[in-house]
Amino acid sequence: MSRPSDYHLPELPHWHRPHHGEPRWPVTFVTVIVITLQFLLPKHLSLKSQPYISIVEAVIAFALFAINPGRIKAHRSQRWILGIALTAVMTISNIASAVRLIQALIDGTVKNANSLLAFGGSIWLTNIVVFSLWYWEFDRGGPGARAQALDPYPDFLFPQMTSREYAAENWNPTYFDYLYISFTNASAFSPTDVMPLTRWAKMLMMVQSATSLITVGLVIARAVNILK
């Protein structure tokens, strides 16, 4: 009869291991782009308090970068909550702009095709960045938790997780990977090579696809109508 010491725990997946963390500057960079795009939207497509909201967003983004300007090596609850709060504010602002744009399209108040495509493109691009931040902040507990390998269950299944021969030994997802997920989901209106596994991931991707489909469909249809 085998002794307990003869039994071995199953080997952890190759991607489930601590790593040196990822830099924060790419996230700060895209956040600044979103804040700028939201600030530059015309008044009739944004909230009345948008200038103040943009200031709040900028302050939070600066605080996050000042607290941790280098690599995100560990999970810190307060920092993670602050990042979630920033993403939530940007999301609410962008949803409000999307609703106002759709209302303007229905009312026929937008007469210039170039302006329509520019404003619609700005909202669509912001939608991509905002959802990429949600994916990045929540997958396996966030960037700090991923660096410490705290959660063994992934929310997104990357090809490198199932096909080890296609990834370097030290591979781990970074913000760009989540930006790619968001872009392909907003463009194809469905997952491509990265699969959502948990319910929250599926729900977020479904909401993003629906938002993108409605925005892009209405903007293109109205722009073509104007050009005719």
ROSE-4610 file (N, C-alpha, C; in Angstrom, 1 decimal, always signed):
// ROSE-4610
residu = [M/M/M/S/S/S/R/R/R/P/P/P/S/S/S/D/D/D/Y/Y/Y/H/H/H/L/L/L/P/P/P/E/E/E/L/L/L/P/P/P/H/H/H/W/W/W/H/H/H/R/R/R/P/P/P/H/H/H/H/H/H/G/G/G/E/E/E/P/P/P/R/R/R/W/W/W/P/P/P/V/V/V/T/T/T/F/F/F/V/V/V/T/T/T/V/V/V/I/I/I/V/V/V/I/I/I/T/T/T/L/L/L/Q/Q/Q/F/F/F/L/L/L/L/L/L/P/P/P/K/K/K/H/H/H/L/L/L/S/S/S/L/L/L/K/K/K/S/S/S/Q/Q/Q/P/P/P/Y/Y/Y/I/I/I/S/S/S/I/I/I/V/V/V/E/E/E/A/A/A/V/V/V/I/I/I/A/A/A/F/F/F/A/A/A/L/L/L/F/F/F/A/A/A/I/I/I/N/N/N/P/P/P/G/G/G/R/R/R/I/I/I/K/K/K/A/A/A/H/H/H/R/R/R/S/S/S/Q/Q/Q/R/R/R/W/W/W/I/I/I/L/L/L/G/G/G/I/I/I/A/A/A/L/L/L/T/T/T/A/A/A/V/V/V/M/M/M/T/T/T/I/I/I/S/S/S/N/N/N/I/I/I/A/A/A/S/S/S/A/A/A/V/V/V/R/R/R/L/L/L/I/I/I/Q/Q/Q/A/A/A/L/L/L/I/I/I/D/D/D/G/G/G/T/T/T/V/V/V/K/K/K/N/N/N/A/A/A/N/N/N/S/S/S/L/L/L/L/L/L/A/A/A/F/F/F/G/G/G/G/G/G/S/S/S/I/I/I/W/W/W/L/L/L/T/T/T/N/N/N/I/I/I/V/V/V/V/V/V/F/F/F/S/S/S/L/L/L/W/W/W/Y/Y/Y/W/W/W/E/E/E/F/F/F/D/D/D/R/R/R/G/G/G/G/G/G/P/P/P/G/G/G/A/A/A/R/R/R/A/A/A/Q/Q/Q/A/A/A/L/L/L/D/D/D/P/P/P/Y/Y/Y/P/P/P/D/D/D/F/F/F/L/L/L/F/F/F/P/P/P/Q/Q/Q/M/M/M/T/T/T/S/S/S/R/R/R/E/E/E/Y/Y/Y/A/A/A/A/A/A/E/E/E/N/N/N/W/W/W/N/N/N/P/P/P/T/T/T/Y/Y/Y/F/F/F/D/D/D/Y/Y/Y/L/L/L/Y/Y/Y/I/I/I/S/S/S/F/F/F/T/T/T/N/N/N/A/A/A/S/S/S/A/A/A/F/F/F/S/S/S/P/P/P/T/T/T/D/D/D/V/V/V/M/M/M/P/P/P/L/L/L/T/T/T/R/R/R/W/W/W/A/A/A/K/K/K/M/M/M/L/L/L/M/M/M/M/M/M/V/V/V/Q/Q/Q/S/S/S/A/A/A/T/T/T/S/S/S/L/L/L/I/I/I/T/T/T/V/V/V/G/G/G/L/L/L/V/V/V/I/I/I/A/A/A/R/R/R/A/A/A/V/V/V/N/N/N/I/I/I/L/L/L/K/K/K]
num = [1/1/1/2/2/2/3/3/3/4/4/4/5/5/5/6/6/6/7/7/7/8/8/8/9/9/9/10/10/10/11/11/11/12/12/12/13/13/13/14/14/14/15/15/15/16/16/16/17/17/17/18/18/18/19/19/19/20/20/20/21/21/21/22/22/22/23/23/23/24/24/24/25/25/25/26/26/26/27/27/27/28/28/28/29/29/29/30/30/30/31/31/31/32/32/32/33/33/33/34/34/34/35/35/35/36/36/36/37/37/37/38/38/38/39/39/39/40/40/40/41/41/41/42/42/42/43/43/43/44/44/44/45/45/45/46/46/46/47/47/47/48/48/48/49/49/49/50/50/50/51/51/51/52/52/52/53/53/53/54/54/54/55/55/55/56/56/56/57/57/57/58/58/58/59/59/59/60/60/60/61/61/61/62/62/62/63/63/63/64/64/64/65/65/65/66/66/66/67/67/67/68/68/68/69/69/69/70/70/70/71/71/71/72/72/72/73/73/73/74/74/74/75/75/75/76/76/76/77/77/77/78/78/78/79/79/79/80/80/80/81/81/81/82/82/82/83/83/83/84/84/84/85/85/85/86/86/86/87/87/87/88/88/88/89/89/89/90/90/90/91/91/91/92/92/92/93/93/93/94/94/94/95/95/95/96/96/96/97/97/97/98/98/98/99/99/99/100/100/100/101/101/101/102/102/102/103/103/103/104/104/104/105/105/105/106/106/106/107/107/107/108/108/108/109/109/109/110/110/110/111/111/111/112/112/112/113/113/113/114/114/114/115/115/115/116/116/116/117/117/117/118/118/118/119/119/119/120/120/120/121/121/121/122/122/122/123/123/123/124/124/124/125/125/125/126/126/126/127/127/127/128/128/128/129/129/129/130/130/130/131/131/131/132/132/132/133/133/133/134/134/134/135/135/135/136/136/136/137/137/137/138/138/138/139/139/139/140/140/140/141/141/141/142/142/142/143/143/143/144/144/144/145/145/145/146/146/146/147/147/147/148/148/148/149/149/149/150/150/150/151/151/151/152/152/152/153/153/153/154/154/154/155/155/155/156/156/156/157/157/157/158/158/158/159/159/159/160/160/160/161/161/161/162/162/162/163/163/163/164/164/164/165/165/165/166/166/166/167/167/167/168/168/168/169/169/169/170/170/170/171/171/171/172/172/172/173/173/173/174/174/174/175/175/175/176/176/176/177/177/177/178/178/178/179/179/179/180/180/180/181/181/181/182/182/182/183/183/183/184/184/184/185/185/185/186/186/186/187/187/187/188/188/188/189/189/189/190/190/190/191/191/191/192/192/192/193/193/193/194/194/194/195/195/195/196/196/196/197/197/197/198/198/198/199/199/199/200/200/200/201/201/201/202/202/202/203/203/203/204/204/204/205/205/205/206/206/206/207/207/207/208/208/208/209/209/209/210/210/210/211/211/211/212/212/212/213/213/213/214/214/214/215/215/215/216/216/216/217/217/217/218/218/218/219/219/219/220/220/220/221/221/221/222/222/222/223/223/223/224/224/224/225/225/225/226/226/226/227/227/227/228/228/228]
x = [+0.8/+0.0/+0.9/+0.6/+1.4/+1.2/+2.3/+2.2/+1.8/+1.2/+0.8/+1.8/+3.1/+4.2/+4.4/+3.9/+4.0/+3.1/+2.1/+1.1/+1.6/+1.4/+1.9/+0.7/+0.8/-0.2/+0.0/-1.1/-1.0/-0.2/+0.6/+1.5/+0.6/+0.9/+0.2/+0.4/-0.5/-0.3/+0.9/+1.5/+2.8/+2.6/+1.3/+1.1/+0.7/+0.5/+0.1/+1.3/+2.0/+3.2/+3.4/+4.1/+4.4/+5.4/+5.2/+6.2/+6.5/+7.3/+7.8/+6.9/+5.7/+4.7/+4.8/+3.8/+3.8/+3.9/+4.4/+4.5/+3.1/+3.0/+1.7/+1.6/+2.7/+2.6/+1.7/+1.6/+0.6/-0.8/-1.2/-2.6/-2.8/-1.8/-1.8/-1.9/-1.2/-1.2/-2.6/-3.2/-4.5/-5.6/-5.4/-6.3/-6.3/-5.1/-5.0/-5.7/-5.6/-6.2/-7.7/-8.3/-9.7/-10.2/-9.5/-9.9/-9.9/-8.9/-8.8/-10.0/-10.3/-11.4/-12.7/-12.9/-14.2/-14.3/-13.1/-13.1/-13.4/-13.0/-13.1/-14.4/-15.3/-16.6/-17.4/-18.3/-19.1/-20.1/-20.6/-21.4/-22.7/-23.3/-24.5/-24.3/-23.1/-22.8/-22.2/-22.1/-21.5/-22.3/-22.0/-22.7/-22.3/-23.2/-23.0/-21.8/-21.6/-20.4/-19.2/-19.1/-18.0/-16.6/-16.5/-15.2/-14.7/-15.6/-15.2/-15.0/-15.7/-15.5/-14.1/-13.7/-12.4/-11.3/-11.5/-10.5/-10.4/-11.5/-11.5/-10.8/-11.1/-10.4/-8.9/-8.5/-7.1/-6.4/-7.1/-6.5/-6.3/-7.3/-7.2/-6.1/-6.1/-5.0/-3.6/-3.5/-2.2/-1.8/-2.8/-2.6/-2.1/-2.8/-2.4/-1.0/-0.7/+0.7/+1.7/+1.4/+2.3/+2.5/+1.5/+1.6/+2.5/+2.3/+3.1/+3.5/+4.5/+5.0/+5.7/+6.2/+6.9/+6.1/+6.6/+5.8/+4.8/+3.7/+2.7/+3.1/+3.7/+4.2/+3.4/+2.4/+1.6/+0.2/-0.7/-2.1/-2.2/-2.8/-3.1/-4.5/-5.3/-6.8/-7.2/-6.5/-6.9/-6.6/-5.4/-5.0/-5.9/-6.3/-7.2/-8.6/-9.1/-10.4/-10.4/-9.3/-9.1/-9.1/-8.5/-8.5/-9.9/-10.6/-12.0/-12.9/-12.7/-13.5/-13.2/-11.9/-11.6/-12.3/-12.2/-12.8/-14.3/-14.9/-16.4/-16.8/-16.0/-16.4/-16.3/-15.2/-15.0/-16.1/-16.6/-17.6/-19.0/-19.3/-20.6/-20.6/-19.4/-19.3/-19.5/-18.9/-18.9/-20.3/-21.0/-22.4/-23.3/-23.1/-23.9/-23.7/-22.5/-22.2/-22.8/-22.7/-23.3/-24.8/-25.5/-26.9/-27.3/-26.5/-26.8/-26.6/-25.5/-25.3/-26.4/-26.9/-28.0/-29.2/-29.5/-30.6/-30.5/-29.3/-29.1/-29.3/-28.9/-29.1/-30.6/-31.3/-32.7/-33.5/-33.1/-33.7/-33.3/-32.1/-31.6/-31.0/-30.5/-29.9/-28.4/-27.8/-26.5/-26.5/-26.0/-26.2/-24.9/-23.7/-22.4/-21.9/-21.6/-21.2/-19.8/-18.9/-17.5/-17.6/-18.4/-18.5/-19.1/-20.1/-20.7/-19.7/-19.0/-18.0/-16.9/-16.5/-15.5/-16.0/-17.2/-17.7/-18.0/-18.6/-18.9/-17.6/-16.6/-15.3/-14.7/-14.8/-14.3/-14.9/-16.3/-17.0/-16.7/-16.6/-16.3/-14.9/-13.9/-12.5/-12.5/-13.2/-13.3/-13.9/-14.9/-15.6/-14.6/-13.7/-12.7/-11.7/-11.2/-10.3/-10.9/-12.1/-12.8/-13.0/-13.5/-13.7/-12.4/-11.4/-10.1/-9.6/-9.9/-9.5/-10.3/-11.6/-12.4/-11.8/-11.5/-10.9/-9.6/-8.8/-7.4/-7.5/-8.5/-8.6/-9.2/-10.1/-10.8/-10.2/-9.5/-9.0/-8.1/-8.5/-7.7/-7.4/-8.3/-8.1/-7.3/-6.9/-6.2/-4.7/-4.0/-2.6/-1.7/-2.0/-1.2/-1.4/-2.6/-3.0/-2.4/-2.4/-1.8/-0.3/+0.4/+1.8/+2.2/+1.3/+1.5/+0.9/+0.2/-0.4/-1.4/-2.2/-3.1/-4.4/-4.8/-6.0/-5.7/-5.9/-5.5/-6.5/-7.7/-8.7/-8.8/-8.5/-8.5/-9.9/-10.1/-11.4/-11.4/-10.2/-10.0/-9.0/-9.3/-8.4/-7.6/-6.3/-5.5/-4.9/-4.6/-4.0/-2.7/-1.9/-0.7/-0.9/-2.1/-2.3/-2.6/-3.1/-3.4/-2.4/-1.6/-0.6/+0.8/+1.4/+2.6/+3.8/+3.7/+4.8/+4.8/+3.6/+3.5/+3.9/+4.3/+4.6/+6.0/+6.6/+7.9/+7.6/+8.7/+8.5/+8.0/+8.4/+7.9/+6.7/+5.9/+4.8/+3.7/+3.2/+2.0/+1.3/-0.1/-0.8/-0.5/-0.4/-0.2/-1.4/-1.4/-2.5/-2.8/-1.7/-2.0/-2.8/-2.7/-3.5/-5.0/-5.3/-6.7/-7.2/-6.3/-6.7/-7.1/-6.3/-6.6/-7.9/-8.2/-9.5/-10.6/-10.5/-11.5/-11.7/-10.6/-10.7/-11.3/-10.9/-11.5/-13.0/-13.3/-14.7/-15.6/-15.1/-15.8/-15.9/-14.9/-14.9/-15.7/-15.5/-16.2/-17.5/-17.8/-19.0/-19.0/-17.9/-17.8/-16.4/-16.1/-14.7/-14.0/-12.7/-12.0/-11.1/-9.9/-9.0/-8.9/-9.4/-9.4/-10.8/-11.0/-12.4/-12.7/-13.8/-14.3/-14.7/-14.3/-14.7/-15.7/-15.6/-16.5/-17.7/-18.8/-20.0/-19.8/-19.0/-18.8/-18.1/-17.1/-16.4/-17.3/-18.2/-19.1/-20.1/-20.6/-21.5/-20.9/-19.7/-19.0/-18.8/-18.4/-18.1/-19.5/-20.5/-21.8/-22.3/-22.1/-22.5/-21.7/-20.4/-19.5/-19.9/-20.1/-20.5/-21.8/-22.8/-24.1/-23.9/-23.1/-22.9/-22.2/-21.2/-20.4/-21.3/-22.1/-22.9/-24.0/-24.6/-25.6/-24.9/-23.8/-23.1/-22.6/-21.9/-21.3/-22.4/-23.4/-24.5/-25.2/-25.6/-26.4/-25.5/-24.3/-23.4/-23.2/-22.8/-22.6/-23.8/-25.0/-26.2/-26.6/-26.4/-26.8/-25.8/-24.5/-23.5/-23.7/-24.1/-24.4/-25.6/-26.6/-27.8/-27.5/-26.6/-26.3/-25.5/-24.6/-23.8/-24.6/-25.7/-26.6/-27.4]
y = [-1.2/+0.0/+1.3/+2.2/+3.4/+4.3/+4.9/+5.8/+7.2/+8.0/+9.4/+10.1/+9.9/+10.7/+10.4/+9.2/+8.8/+9.5/+10.2/+10.9/+12.3/+12.7/+14.0/+14.9/+16.1/+17.1/+17.3/+17.5/+17.7/+19.0/+19.0/+20.1/+21.3/+22.5/+23.7/+24.0/+24.6/+25.0/+25.9/+25.8/+26.6/+28.1/+28.6/+30.0/+30.5/+29.5/+29.9/+29.9/+31.0/+31.2/+32.7/+33.0/+34.5/+35.0/+36.3/+36.9/+38.3/+39.0/+40.3/+41.4/+41.2/+42.2/+42.9/+43.7/+44.5/+46.0/+46.8/+48.2/+48.9/+50.0/+50.7/+51.7/+52.2/+53.3/+53.0/+51.8/+51.7/+52.0/+51.6/+51.8/+53.3/+54.0/+55.4/+56.1/+55.7/+56.3/+56.2/+55.1/+55.0/+55.7/+55.7/+56.5/+57.9/+58.5/+59.9/+60.1/+59.2/+59.3/+59.4/+58.5/+58.5/+59.8/+60.3/+61.5/+62.7/+62.7/+63.7/+63.6/+62.4/+62.2/+62.7/+62.3/+62.7/+64.2/+64.8/+66.2/+67.0/+66.5/+67.2/+67.0/+66.0/+65.8/+67.1/+67.4/+68.6/+68.5/+69.6/+69.6/+68.8/+68.8/+68.1/+66.5/+66.1/+64.6/+64.2/+65.0/+64.7/+65.2/+64.8/+65.3/+66.7/+67.4/+68.9/+69.1/+68.1/+68.2/+67.5/+67.2/+66.5/+67.2/+68.5/+69.1/+68.8/+68.8/+68.4/+66.9/+66.1/+64.7/+64.3/+65.0/+64.8/+65.2/+66.2/+66.6/+65.6/+65.0/+63.9/+62.7/+62.4/+61.2/+61.4/+62.6/+62.9/+62.9/+63.3/+63.3/+61.9/+61.0/+59.6/+58.9/+59.2/+58.5/+58.9/+60.2/+60.7/+60.1/+59.9/+59.3/+57.9/+57.1/+55.7/+55.6/+56.5/+56.4/+56.9/+57.9/+58.3/+57.3/+56.6/+55.5/+54.4/+54.0/+52.9/+53.2/+54.0/+54.3/+53.2/+52.2/+51.2/+49.9/+48.8/+47.5/+47.2/+46.6/+46.2/+44.8/+44.7/+43.4/+42.7/+43.4/+42.8/+43.5/+42.7/+43.2/+44.1/+45.3/+46.2/+46.6/+46.3/+46.5/+47.9/+48.9/+50.3/+50.8/+50.4/+50.8/+50.1/+48.9/+48.2/+48.8/+49.1/+49.8/+51.2/+51.9/+53.2/+53.1/+52.0/+51.7/+51.4/+50.6/+50.2/+51.5/+52.4/+53.6/+54.5/+54.6/+55.4/+54.8/+53.5/+52.8/+53.0/+52.9/+53.1/+54.5/+55.5/+56.9/+57.1/+56.5/+56.7/+55.9/+54.8/+54.0/+54.7/+55.3/+56.1/+57.2/+57.9/+59.1/+58.7/+57.5/+57.1/+56.6/+55.9/+55.4/+56.6/+57.7/+58.9/+59.5/+59.5/+60.1/+59.2/+57.9/+57.0/+57.1/+57.3/+57.5/+58.8/+59.9/+61.2/+61.1/+60.4/+60.2/+59.5/+58.4/+57.7/+58.5/+59.3/+60.2/+61.3/+61.8/+62.8/+62.1/+60.9/+60.2/+59.9/+59.6/+59.3/+60.7/+61.7/+63.0/+63.7/+63.2/+63.8/+65.1/+65.4/+66.7/+66.8/+65.7/+65.7/+65.7/+66.8/+67.0/+66.8/+66.8/+66.7/+65.3/+64.6/+63.2/+63.1/+64.1/+64.0/+64.1/+65.1/+65.2/+64.0/+63.4/+62.2/+61.1/+60.9/+59.8/+60.0/+61.3/+61.6/+61.4/+61.9/+61.7/+60.2/+59.6/+58.1/+57.3/+57.7/+56.9/+57.2/+58.4/+58.7/+57.9/+57.8/+57.0/+55.5/+55.1/+53.7/+53.3/+54.2/+54.0/+54.0/+54.9/+55.0/+53.7/+53.2/+51.9/+50.8/+50.7/+49.7/+49.8/+51.0/+51.2/+50.9/+51.4/+51.2/+49.7/+49.0/+47.5/+46.8/+47.2/+46.6/+46.7/+47.9/+48.1/+47.3/+47.0/+46.1/+44.7/+44.3/+42.9/+42.8/+43.8/+43.9/+43.9/+44.7/+44.8/+43.6/+42.8/+41.7/+40.3/+40.1/+38.8/+38.3/+37.2/+36.6/+37.6/+38.5/+39.4/+40.7/+40.9/+42.1/+41.9/+42.9/+42.8/+42.4/+42.9/+42.6/+41.2/+40.7/+39.3/+38.4/+38.7/+37.8/+37.7/+38.9/+38.8/+37.9/+37.8/+37.0/+35.6/+35.4/+34.1/+33.7/+34.6/+34.3/+33.5/+33.7/+33.0/+32.0/+30.7/+29.7/+29.5/+30.2/+30.0/+31.2/+31.1/+32.2/+32.6/+33.9/+34.4/+34.4/+34.5/+34.4/+33.4/+32.6/+31.5/+31.9/+32.3/+32.7/+31.4/+31.5/+30.4/+29.9/+30.8/+30.4/+29.5/+29.5/+28.7/+27.3/+27.0/+25.7/+25.1/+25.9/+25.4/+26.0/+25.3/+25.8/+26.0/+25.3/+25.4/+26.8/+27.5/+28.8/+29.9/+29.7/+30.8/+30.5/+31.7/+31.6/+31.1/+30.6/+30.0/+31.0/+32.2/+33.3/+34.1/+33.5/+34.3/+34.6/+35.8/+36.1/+37.2/+37.3/+38.4/+39.7/+40.7/+42.1/+42.9/+44.2/+45.1/+45.0/+44.9/+44.9/+43.7/+42.6/+41.4/+41.6/+42.4/+42.7/+43.8/+44.7/+45.7/+45.0/+43.9/+43.1/+42.4/+41.8/+41.2/+42.2/+43.4/+44.4/+44.9/+45.0/+45.5/+44.5/+43.2/+42.2/+42.0/+42.1/+41.9/+43.0/+44.3/+45.4/+45.4/+44.7/+44.7/+43.6/+42.4/+41.2/+40.9/+41.6/+41.5/+40.0/+39.4/+38.1/+37.8/+36.8/+36.5/+35.9/+36.0/+35.5/+34.3/+34.6/+33.5/+33.4/+34.4/+34.4/+34.2/+33.1/+32.7/+33.2/+33.8/+34.1/+32.8/+32.7/+31.4/+31.7/+32.8/+33.1/+33.9/+33.9/+34.6/+36.1/+36.7/+38.1/+38.5/+37.7/+37.9/+37.9/+36.8/+36.7/+37.8/+38.3/+39.4/+40.7/+41.0/+42.2/+42.2/+41.0/+40.9/+41.1/+40.6/+40.7/+42.2/+42.8/+44.3/+45.1/+44.8/+45.6/+45.3/+44.1/+43.8/+44.5/+44.5/+45.1/+46.6/+47.2/+48.7/+49.0/+48.3/+48.5/+48.3/+47.3/+47.0/+48.2/+48.6/+49.7/+51.0/+51.3/+52.6/+52.6/+51.5/+51.5/+51.4/+50.6/+50.4/+51.7/+52.4/+53.6/+54.7/+54.9/+55.9/+55.7/+54.5/+54.3/+54.5/+54.0/+54.1/+55.6/+56.4/+57.8/+58.5/+58.2/+58.9/+58.6/+57.4/+57.0/+57.8/+57.9/+58.7/+60.1/+60.7/+62.1/+62.3/+61.4/+61.5/+61.4/+60.6/+60.5/+61.8]
z = [+0.0/+0.0/+0.0/-0.9/-1.0/+0.2/+0.6/+1.7/+1.2/+2.1/+1.7/+1.0/+1.4/+0.8/-0.6/-1.1/-2.5/-3.4/-2.8/-3.7/-4.0/-5.2/-5.6/-6.0/-5.7/-6.1/-7.6/-8.4/-9.8/-10.1/-11.1/-11.4/-11.9/-11.4/-11.8/-13.2/-13.9/-15.3/-15.4/-16.6/-16.8/-16.7/-16.9/-16.9/-15.5/-14.6/-13.2/-12.3/-12.3/-11.5/-11.3/-10.2/-10.0/-11.1/-11.4/-12.3/-11.9/-12.6/-12.2/-12.4/-12.9/-13.0/-14.4/-14.7/-15.9/-15.6/-16.5/-16.3/-16.4/-15.6/-15.6/-16.7/-17.3/-18.2/-19.4/-20.0/-21.1/-20.8/-19.6/-19.1/-18.8/-18.3/-18.1/-19.4/-20.4/-21.7/-22.4/-22.4/-23.0/-22.2/-20.9/-20.0/-20.4/-20.6/-21.0/-22.3/-23.2/-24.5/-24.4/-23.5/-23.3/-22.7/-21.7/-21.0/-22.0/-22.9/-23.9/-24.9/-25.3/-26.3/-25.7/-24.4/-23.8/-23.5/-23.2/-23.0/-24.3/-25.4/-26.7/-27.4/-26.9/-27.5/-27.3/-28.3/-28.2/-27.0/-26.5/-25.3/-25.5/-26.7/-26.9/-26.9/-26.9/-26.9/-25.6/-24.6/-23.3/-22.2/-21.0/-19.8/-19.5/-18.9/-18.6/-17.7/-16.9/-15.9/-16.5/-17.8/-18.3/-18.1/-18.2/-17.8/-16.4/-15.5/-14.1/-14.0/-14.7/-14.7/-15.3/-16.3/-16.9/-16.0/-15.2/-14.2/-13.1/-12.7/-11.7/-12.2/-13.5/-14.1/-14.2/-14.5/-14.7/-13.3/-12.3/-10.9/-10.5/-10.7/-10.3/-11.1/-12.4/-13.2/-12.8/-12.4/-12.0/-10.6/-9.7/-8.4/-8.6/-9.4/-9.7/-10.2/-11.1/-11.7/-10.6/-9.8/-8.8/-7.7/-7.3/-6.3/-6.8/-8.1/-8.6/-10.0/-10.3/-11.6/-12.4/-11.6/-12.3/-12.6/-12.2/-12.5/-11.4/-11.8/-10.8/-10.3/-9.2/-8.8/-7.7/-7.1/-6.0/-6.0/-5.5/-5.4/-4.2/-4.4/-3.3/-3.5/-2.5/-2.6/-2.9/-2.1/-2.3/-3.7/-4.2/-5.6/-6.6/-6.4/-7.3/-7.4/-6.2/-6.1/-6.8/-6.6/-7.3/-8.8/-9.3/-10.7/-11.2/-10.4/-10.8/-10.8/-9.9/-9.8/-11.0/-11.4/-12.6/-13.9/-14.0/-15.2/-15.2/-14.0/-13.9/-14.3/-13.8/-14.2/-15.7/-16.3/-17.8/-18.5/-18.0/-18.6/-18.6/-17.4/-17.3/-18.3/-18.3/-19.2/-20.7/-21.1/-22.5/-22.8/-21.9/-22.1/-22.3/-21.5/-21.7/-23.1/-23.5/-24.8/-25.9/-25.8/-26.8/-26.9/-25.7/-25.7/-26.3/-26.1/-26.7/-28.2/-28.6/-30.0/-30.7/-30.1/-30.7/-30.8/-29.7/-29.7/-30.9/-31.1/-32.1/-33.5/-33.6/-34.9/-35.2/-34.2/-34.3/-34.6/-34.0/-34.2/-35.5/-36.0/-37.3/-37.1/-35.9/-35.6/-36.1/-36.4/-37.0/-38.5/-39.1/-40.5/-41.3/-40.6/-41.2/-41.1/-42.2/-42.2/-41.5/-41.8/-41.3/-39.7/-39.2/-37.8/-37.1/-37.8/-37.3/-37.2/-38.2/-38.2/-37.2/-37.0/-36.0/-34.6/-34.3/-33.0/-32.7/-33.7/-33.5/-33.3/-34.1/-34.0/-32.6/-32.1/-30.8/-29.7/-29.7/-28.7/-28.9/-30.1/-30.4/-29.8/-30.1/-29.6/-28.1/-27.5/-26.0/-25.5/-26.1/-25.7/-25.7/-26.7/-26.8/-25.6/-25.3/-24.2/-22.8/-22.6/-21.4/-21.1/-22.0/-21.8/-21.6/-22.3/-22.1/-20.7/-20.1/-18.7/-17.8/-18.1/-17.3/-17.3/-18.5/-18.6/-17.9/-18.0/-17.4/-15.9/-15.4/-13.9/-13.3/-14.0/-13.3/-13.6/-14.7/-15.0/-13.9/-13.3/-12.2/-11.1/-10.8/-9.7/-10.0/-11.2/-11.6/-11.8/-12.3/-12.6/-11.5/-10.3/-9.1/-8.7/-8.7/-8.3/-9.3/-10.6/-11.6/-11.4/-11.0/-10.8/-9.6/-8.7/-7.5/-7.7/-8.8/-9.1/-7.9/-7.5/-6.4/-6.8/-8.0/-8.5/-9.6/-9.3/-10.3/-11.5/-11.4/-12.4/-13.3/-14.5/-15.4/-15.8/-16.1/-16.6/-18.2/-18.7/-20.2/-20.5/-21.5/-21.9/-23.2/-23.0/-24.1/-24.8/-26.1/-26.8/-26.1/-25.6/-25.0/-23.7/-23.2/-22.0/-22.4/-23.5/-23.9/-24.9/-25.5/-26.4/-26.0/-25.1/-24.5/-25.5/-26.6/-27.6/-28.3/-28.2/-28.9/-28.0/-26.8/-25.8/-25.2/-24.9/-24.1/-22.7/-22.1/-20.8/-19.8/-19.9/-19.0/-19.5/-20.4/-20.9/-19.9/-19.9/-19.1/-19.8/-19.7/-20.4/-19.8/-20.7/-20.3/-20.8/-20.5/-20.9/-22.4/-23.2/-24.7/-25.1/-24.4/-24.7/-24.4/-23.4/-23.1/-24.0/-24.5/-25.5/-26.8/-27.1/-28.3/-28.2/-27.0/-26.8/-27.1/-26.5/-26.6/-28.0/-28.7/-30.1/-31.0/-30.9/-31.8/-31.4/-30.1/-29.7/-30.3/-30.3/-30.7/-32.3/-32.9/-34.4/-35.0/-34.4/-34.9/-34.1/-33.1/-32.2/-31.6/-31.4/-30.8/-30.4/-29.6/-29.3/-30.5/-30.6/-31.7/-31.2/-30.8/-30.4/-28.9/-28.1/-26.7/-26.2/-25.4/-25.0/-23.5/-23.3/-21.9/-21.2/-20.0/-19.3/-18.2/-17.5/-16.4/-16.8/-16.0/-16.4/-16.5/-15.6/-15.7/-17.0/-17.4/-18.6/-19.8/-19.9/-21.0/-21.0/-19.8/-19.7/-20.2/-19.8/-20.3/-21.8/-22.3/-23.7/-24.5/-24.0/-24.6/-24.6/-23.5/-23.4/-24.4/-24.4/-25.3/-26.8/-27.2/-28.5/-28.9/-28.0/-28.3/-28.4/-27.6/-27.6/-28.9/-29.3/-30.5/-31.7/-31.7/-32.9/-33.1/-32.0/-32.1/-32.6/-32.0/-32.3/-33.7/-34.1/-35.4/-36.5/-36.3/-37.2/-37.5/-36.4/-36.6/-37.2/-36.8/-37.3/-38.8/-39.2/-40.6/-41.4/-40.9/-41.7/-41.9/-40.8/-40.9/-41.8/-41.7/-42.5/-44.0/-44.3/-45.7/-46.2/-45.3/-45.6/-45.9/-45.1/-45.3/-46.6/-46.9/-48.1/-49.4/-49.3/-50.4/-50.7]
